[in-house]
Amino acid sequence: MKKAFPGFYSPSEEELKKAWMDENTLFVFDSNTLLNLYGYAKQTREDFFSILEVIKERIWIPYHVGLEYQRRRLNVVKNEKAVFRNIDGLLEQIEKILDNEFPKLGLGQRFPKLHENTNKLHEDIKKSLSNYKKSVTHWDDKQPCVIGHDDIRDKLNSFFDNKIGPPPCNQEEIDQIAKEGVLRYENETPPGYKDKVKDKDLESSTYEYAGISYERKYGDLIIWKQLLKKVSDENEIKAVIFVTDDAKEDWWYILESRGEKTIGPRAELREEIANEAGVKIFNIYNTSGFLEAGEQLLEVKVNDESITDADRSFNATKHINSFPNLGDLFKTDISLEIINRELIKNQELINSLDYNRQLSELLQTSSWMDEMHKNQILFDKLGLSSDVIKKLESQKYFTEMLKIRKRKSQDKNDDLEPEPV
């Protein structure tokens, strides 16, 4: 059975250990893996690069991975940097409450002792805020800036110099992949068919670079085809380790069994790479799994916090991808902070028209309106981002949302009016 259906069999621990140590194993990285480095703690990045240092002679990225990384890098940097601006905004709100709202209570005349304690509290909070701002500035300065020097990109350049595939020969090469993709996506043949939603936003469904036009929904398939060509051209490669933080089912075999279980790569992927390139072992890791395996199999020192950091990010992405309804996403036990970080990082998800429609519906619900107001960062980023507002306005959802919000606000005020005597 195994010879007839190799795609359905995962490599044993011993086979994986040999593959990690084999000089003919190719380690391939997805663009999201490289971009996620900007959202990790410094220690997580350092541990990731420590493993790359050990396997640097065996690493490689398809050309399209490099292209997607370069195209999306500045947006990712901008969004990570925005976290510190949001912190500044929240701290400013706290200071305004202390400076403007407390004096309105008139505690000095009514409760002198409480007024004295309030002033002491005010001074203690201001001192704490001052110290906290210094910490924020410290970490803000360490984060790459869109117009500043990017140490992360420098590091990636040093590792992947001459470790990247060639660009497409011509437009016909990409068009042929897209033509094949139509049938593959229709039959839900991995990878990439879960990205069909990307063609709903006509403004950003295609782009051009170096004279070649690309459809965004075929990005994963292009990466896969370039990987297949690489291993087909180099007969000595018999094992491929692919590292991706894409959590969708068009890469992973995901099974519902007392909770969602990720079993491993889709059988179709293993079958295709075995048939087309003779690769005997094909395995996929997310970044946390890569860090953990690197520590165990290569004996590289990796901090537990680094694995947790990467795992938290991957699980947030997995949760987001598994909820077609945005409202249901906010009912999960995953924190709003992590949901916010991952949604903002994944601009492709935010820009999908379907999610914008659901966002407008979500904001019309009074209970979720309250939640949005409580979490001002999330509300600002999702509810009032210019891109989302533009799309909502074009679909007339945003106008309707404002009408409903105004009506509910009016209803609430009416409820507070005293009954006539």
C-alpha positions as CSV (number, residue, x, y, z in Angstrom):
1,M,0.0,0.0,0.0
2,K,2.7,2.5,0.9
3,K,4.4,2.2,-2.5
4,A,1.1,2.7,-4.3
5,F,0.0,5.6,-2.1
6,P,3.1,7.3,-0.6
7,G,1.3,10.6,-0.1
8,F,-0.8,9.2,2.7
9,Y,2.3,8.1,4.8
10,S,4.2,10.5,7.0
11,P,7.9,10.0,7.5
12,S,9.0,8.3,10.7
13,E,10.9,10.2,13.4
14,E,14.1,8.4,12.3
15,E,13.5,9.3,8.7
16,L,13.0,12.9,9.6
17,K,16.1,12.9,11.8
18,K,18.2,11.6,8.8
19,A,16.6,14.1,6.5
20,W,17.5,17.0,8.8
21,M,21.1,15.8,8.8
22,D,21.4,14.9,5.2
23,E,23.4,17.3,3.0
24,N,21.0,16.7,0.1
25,T,17.9,17.9,2.0
26,L,16.5,21.2,0.8
27,F,15.0,23.6,3.4
28,V,12.5,25.9,1.7
29,F,10.8,28.9,3.3
30,D,7.5,30.6,2.5
31,S,7.1,34.4,2.3
32,N,4.9,34.5,5.4
33,T,7.6,32.8,7.5
34,L,10.1,35.6,6.6
35,L,7.5,38.4,7.1
36,N,6.4,37.1,10.5
37,L,9.9,37.7,11.8
38,Y,9.0,41.4,12.1
39,G,6.3,40.5,14.6
40,Y,8.3,38.2,16.9
41,A,10.4,39.1,19.9
42,K,14.0,39.7,19.3
43,Q,15.0,36.4,21.0
44,T,12.6,34.5,18.6
45,R,14.3,36.0,15.6
46,E,17.8,35.2,17.0
47,D,16.9,31.6,17.6
48,F,15.4,31.3,14.1
49,F,18.6,32.7,12.6
50,S,20.7,30.4,14.7
51,I,19.1,27.4,13.1
52,L,19.5,28.9,9.6
53,E,23.2,29.4,10.4
54,V,23.5,25.6,10.9
55,I,21.7,24.7,7.7
56,K,22.7,27.7,5.6
57,E,24.2,25.6,2.8
58,R,20.9,23.8,2.3
59,I,18.4,26.6,2.4
60,W,16.5,28.1,-0.6
61,I,13.5,30.2,-1.5
62,P,11.5,30.3,-4.7
63,Y,11.7,33.5,-6.7
64,H,8.0,34.2,-5.9
65,V,8.7,34.0,-2.2
66,G,11.3,36.7,-2.5
67,L,9.0,38.8,-4.6
68,E,6.1,38.6,-2.1
69,Y,8.4,39.3,0.8
70,Q,9.8,42.5,-0.9
71,R,6.3,43.7,-2.0
72,R,4.7,43.2,1.5
73,R,7.7,44.1,3.7
74,L,7.0,47.8,4.2
75,N,3.3,47.2,5.0
76,V,4.3,44.7,7.6
77,V,6.9,47.0,9.1
78,K,4.4,49.9,9.1
79,N,1.8,47.7,10.9
80,E,4.2,46.5,13.5
81,K,5.4,50.1,14.1
82,A,1.8,51.2,14.5
83,V,1.5,49.2,17.7
84,F,3.7,51.8,19.4
85,R,1.6,54.7,18.1
86,N,-1.5,52.9,19.5
87,I,0.3,52.6,22.9
88,D,1.0,56.4,22.8
89,G,-2.7,57.0,22.1
90,L,-3.9,54.9,25.0
91,L,-1.4,56.5,27.4
92,E,-2.6,59.9,26.2
93,Q,-6.2,58.9,27.0
94,I,-5.2,57.9,30.6
95,E,-3.5,61.3,31.1
96,K,-6.5,63.1,29.8
97,I,-8.8,61.3,32.3
98,L,-6.4,62.2,35.1
99,D,-6.0,65.8,34.0
100,N,-9.6,66.6,32.8
101,E,-12.1,64.2,34.2
102,F,-11.1,63.9,37.9
103,P,-11.2,67.7,38.5
104,K,-14.8,67.7,37.3
105,L,-15.8,65.6,40.3
106,G,-15.1,68.4,42.7
107,L,-13.5,66.1,45.3
108,G,-11.6,69.0,46.9
109,Q,-14.7,70.6,48.4
110,R,-16.8,67.5,49.0
111,F,-14.2,64.9,50.1
112,P,-10.9,66.6,51.0
113,K,-9.2,63.4,52.2
114,L,-10.3,61.5,49.1
115,H,-9.0,64.5,47.0
116,E,-5.6,64.2,48.8
117,N,-5.5,60.5,48.0
118,T,-6.5,61.1,44.4
119,N,-3.7,63.6,43.9
120,K,-1.2,61.1,45.3
121,L,-2.7,58.5,42.9
122,H,-2.3,60.9,40.1
123,E,1.3,61.5,40.9
124,D,2.1,57.8,41.2
125,I,0.4,57.0,37.9
126,K,2.2,59.9,36.1
127,K,5.5,58.5,37.4
128,S,4.6,55.0,36.3
129,L,3.5,56.3,32.9
130,S,6.8,58.2,32.5
131,N,8.8,55.0,33.2
132,Y,6.6,53.0,30.9
133,K,7.0,55.5,28.1
134,K,10.8,55.1,28.4
135,S,10.3,51.3,27.9
136,V,8.0,51.9,24.9
137,T,10.6,54.2,23.4
138,H,13.3,51.6,23.9
139,W,11.4,48.9,22.1
140,D,10.1,51.3,19.4
141,D,13.7,52.2,18.6
142,K,14.6,48.6,18.1
143,Q,11.7,48.0,15.7
144,P,12.5,48.6,11.9
145,C,11.1,51.7,10.4
146,V,9.8,52.1,6.9
147,I,12.4,54.7,6.1
148,G,15.1,53.4,8.4
149,H,17.7,50.6,8.3
150,D,16.2,47.1,8.3
151,D,18.5,44.7,10.2
152,I,16.1,41.8,9.6
153,R,16.2,42.2,5.8
154,D,20.0,42.5,6.0
155,K,20.1,39.2,7.8
156,L,17.8,37.5,5.3
157,N,19.9,39.0,2.5
158,S,23.1,37.4,4.0
159,F,21.4,34.0,4.2
160,F,19.6,33.9,0.9
161,D,22.2,35.5,-1.3
162,N,22.5,33.1,-4.2
163,K,19.9,30.9,-2.5
164,I,16.9,32.1,-4.5
165,G,15.3,30.6,-7.6
166,P,15.3,32.3,-11.1
167,P,12.5,34.6,-12.2
168,P,9.9,33.5,-14.7
169,C,11.2,33.3,-18.2
170,N,8.2,35.2,-19.6
171,Q,4.5,36.0,-19.2
172,E,3.5,32.7,-20.8
173,E,5.1,30.7,-17.9
174,I,2.9,32.5,-15.3
175,D,-0.2,32.3,-17.6
176,Q,0.3,28.6,-17.9
177,I,0.4,28.2,-14.1
178,A,-2.8,30.3,-13.8
179,K,-4.5,28.3,-16.5
180,E,-3.7,25.1,-14.6
181,G,-4.8,26.8,-11.4
182,V,-8.3,27.3,-12.7
183,L,-8.9,23.5,-12.8
184,R,-6.9,22.8,-9.7
185,Y,-8.8,25.4,-7.6
186,E,-12.1,24.1,-9.0
187,N,-11.2,20.6,-7.8
188,E,-9.7,21.9,-4.6
189,T,-6.3,20.5,-5.4
190,P,-3.6,22.0,-3.1
191,P,-2.0,24.3,-2.7
192,G,-3.7,27.7,-3.0
193,Y,-7.3,27.0,-3.6
194,K,-8.3,28.7,-0.4
195,D,-7.0,32.0,-1.8
196,K,-9.7,32.2,-4.4
197,V,-11.2,35.0,-2.3
198,K,-8.3,37.3,-3.4
199,D,-9.9,37.8,-6.8
200,K,-13.0,39.4,-5.3
201,D,-11.2,42.6,-4.7
202,L,-10.7,43.8,-8.3
203,E,-8.4,46.7,-7.3
204,S,-5.7,44.4,-5.8
205,S,-6.3,41.0,-7.4
206,T,-3.5,41.5,-9.9
207,Y,-0.1,43.3,-9.9
208,E,2.9,43.6,-12.2
209,Y,6.6,43.4,-11.6
210,A,9.5,43.3,-14.0
211,G,7.1,43.2,-17.0
212,I,5.3,40.1,-15.6
213,S,1.6,40.3,-14.5
214,Y,0.5,38.1,-11.6
215,E,-2.9,37.1,-10.1
216,R,-2.6,37.2,-6.4
217,K,-4.8,34.2,-5.8
218,Y,-2.2,32.0,-7.6
219,G,0.7,33.0,-5.4
220,D,0.9,29.7,-3.5
221,L,0.6,27.7,-6.7
222,I,3.4,29.7,-8.3
223,I,5.6,29.0,-5.3
224,W,4.8,25.3,-5.4
225,K,5.5,25.1,-9.1
226,Q,8.8,26.9,-8.7
227,L,9.7,24.5,-5.9
228,L,8.8,21.5,-8.1
229,K,11.0,22.8,-10.9
230,K,13.9,23.3,-8.5
231,V,13.9,19.7,-7.1
232,S,13.2,18.2,-10.6
233,D,16.3,19.9,-12.0
234,E,18.5,18.8,-9.2
235,N,18.2,15.0,-9.0
236,E,20.2,14.7,-5.8
237,I,17.5,16.3,-3.7
238,K,15.5,13.5,-2.1
239,A,14.1,15.3,0.9
240,V,12.4,18.7,1.2
241,I,11.5,20.5,4.4
242,F,9.0,23.4,3.7
243,V,8.5,26.0,6.4
244,T,5.3,28.0,6.2
245,D,3.0,29.9,8.6
246,D,0.1,29.5,6.2
247,A,-2.5,27.7,8.4
248,K,-5.1,26.9,5.7
249,E,-6.2,23.5,4.7
250,D,-4.8,23.8,1.2
251,W,-1.4,23.1,2.7
252,W,-2.2,21.1,5.8
253,Y,-4.4,18.0,6.4
254,I,-6.7,19.3,9.1
255,L,-9.0,16.9,11.0
256,E,-11.8,17.6,13.5
257,S,-11.3,15.1,16.3
258,R,-12.1,16.4,19.8
259,G,-10.8,19.7,18.6
260,E,-9.0,20.7,15.4
261,K,-5.9,18.5,14.7
262,T,-3.3,19.4,12.1
263,I,-1.9,16.1,10.9
264,G,0.7,17.2,8.4
265,P,1.0,18.1,4.7
266,R,-1.8,17.3,2.3
267,A,-1.4,13.9,0.7
268,E,-1.7,15.4,-2.8
269,L,1.4,17.5,-2.2
270,R,3.5,14.6,-1.1
271,E,2.2,12.6,-4.1
272,E,2.9,15.3,-6.6
273,I,6.5,16.1,-5.5
274,A,7.3,12.4,-5.3
275,N,5.9,11.7,-8.8
276,E,7.4,14.8,-10.5
277,A,10.7,15.1,-8.7
278,G,11.4,11.8,-7.0
279,V,11.4,13.3,-3.6
280,K,11.0,10.6,-1.0
281,I,10.4,12.8,2.1
282,F,8.4,16.0,2.0
283,N,7.4,17.5,5.3
284,I,5.9,20.9,6.4
285,Y,6.7,22.8,9.6
286,N,5.3,26.1,10.8
287,T,7.9,28.4,12.5
288,S,7.3,27.1,16.0
289,G,7.6,23.5,14.7
290,F,10.8,24.4,12.8
291,L,12.3,25.9,16.0
292,E,11.4,22.9,18.1
293,A,12.7,20.4,15.5
294,G,15.9,22.5,15.0
295,E,16.5,22.3,18.8
296,Q,15.9,18.6,19.0
297,L,17.5,17.4,15.8
298,L,20.3,19.9,15.3
299,E,21.0,20.5,19.0
300,V,20.7,24.2,18.5
301,K,19.8,26.1,21.7
302,V,16.3,27.5,21.3
303,N,14.4,29.3,24.1
304,D,11.1,27.9,25.1
305,E,9.7,31.5,24.9
306,S,10.6,31.6,21.2
307,I,8.7,28.5,20.4
308,T,5.7,29.8,22.4
309,D,5.9,33.2,20.6
310,A,5.9,31.7,17.1
311,D,3.2,29.1,18.1
312,R,0.9,31.9,19.5
313,S,1.1,33.8,16.2
314,F,0.4,30.6,14.1
315,N,-2.6,29.6,16.2
316,A,-4.1,33.1,15.9
317,T,-3.8,32.9,12.1
318,K,-5.3,29.4,12.2
319,H,-8.2,30.6,14.2
320,I,-8.8,33.5,11.9
321,N,-8.7,31.3,8.8
322,S,-11.1,28.8,10.3
323,F,-13.9,31.4,10.9
324,P,-15.8,32.4,7.8
325,N,-17.9,34.6,10.0
326,L,-15.9,37.5,11.7
327,G,-18.4,37.7,14.5
328,D,-17.8,34.1,15.5
329,L,-14.1,34.8,15.6
330,F,-14.5,37.3,18.4
331,K,-16.4,34.7,20.5
332,T,-13.4,32.4,20.7
333,D,-11.1,32.3,23.7
334,I,-8.2,33.8,21.8
335,S,-7.3,37.3,23.0
336,L,-8.5,40.4,21.2
337,E,-4.9,41.6,21.3
338,I,-3.7,38.6,19.3
339,I,-6.6,38.7,16.9
340,N,-5.9,42.4,16.3
341,R,-2.3,41.8,15.6
342,E,-2.9,38.9,13.2
343,L,-5.7,40.6,11.3
344,I,-3.8,43.8,10.8
345,K,-0.7,41.8,9.7
346,N,-2.8,39.9,7.2
347,Q,-3.9,42.8,5.1
348,E,-5.1,40.4,2.4
349,L,-7.7,39.0,4.9
350,I,-8.8,42.5,6.0
351,N,-9.2,43.6,2.4
352,S,-11.5,40.8,1.4
353,L,-14.9,42.1,0.5
354,D,-16.6,39.3,2.4
355,Y,-14.9,40.2,5.6
356,N,-15.7,43.8,5.1
357,R,-19.4,42.9,4.7
358,Q,-19.2,40.8,7.9
359,L,-17.4,43.7,9.7
360,S,-20.3,46.0,9.0
361,E,-22.8,43.5,10.2
362,L,-20.7,42.9,13.3
363,L,-20.6,46.6,14.1
364,Q,-24.3,46.8,13.9
365,T,-24.7,44.5,16.8
366,S,-25.0,46.4,20.0
367,S,-23.0,43.9,22.1
368,W,-20.1,43.9,19.7
369,M,-20.3,47.7,19.4
370,D,-19.6,47.7,23.1
371,E,-16.7,45.3,22.7
372,M,-15.2,47.4,19.9
373,H,-15.4,50.6,22.0
374,K,-13.7,48.8,24.9
375,N,-10.9,47.8,22.7
376,Q,-10.2,51.0,21.0
377,I,-7.1,49.7,19.1
378,L,-9.1,47.0,17.5
379,F,-12.0,49.4,16.7
380,D,-9.7,51.9,15.1
381,K,-7.8,49.4,13.1
382,L,-10.7,47.3,11.8
383,G,-13.7,49.5,12.1
384,L,-12.3,52.8,10.9
385,S,-9.3,52.0,8.7
386,S,-9.4,54.0,5.5
387,D,-9.2,51.0,3.2
388,V,-12.2,49.3,5.0
389,I,-14.3,52.5,5.0
390,K,-13.7,53.0,1.3
391,K,-14.9,49.5,0.5
392,L,-17.8,49.7,2.9
393,E,-18.9,53.0,1.5
394,S,-18.7,51.6,-2.1
395,Q,-21.0,48.8,-1.0
396,K,-23.3,51.1,1.0
397,Y,-22.7,49.0,4.1
398,F,-20.9,51.8,5.9
399,T,-23.7,54.2,5.4
400,E,-26.2,51.7,6.7
401,M,-23.9,50.9,9.6
402,L,-23.8,54.5,10.7
403,K,-27.6,54.8,10.4
404,I,-28.1,51.8,12.7
405,R,-25.5,53.1,15.2
406,K,-27.2,56.4,15.3
407,R,-30.6,54.8,15.7
408,K,-29.4,52.6,18.5
409,S,-27.8,55.5,20.3
410,Q,-31.0,57.4,20.0
411,D,-33.0,54.4,21.4
412,K,-30.6,54.2,24.3
413,N,-31.1,57.9,25.1
414,D,-34.8,57.5,24.9
415,D,-34.7,54.7,27.4
416,L,-33.0,57.0,29.8
417,E,-35.7,59.7,29.7
418,P,-37.9,59.9,32.8
419,E,-41.4,58.8,32.5
420,P,-43.9,61.7,32.5
421,V,-45.6,62.2,35.9
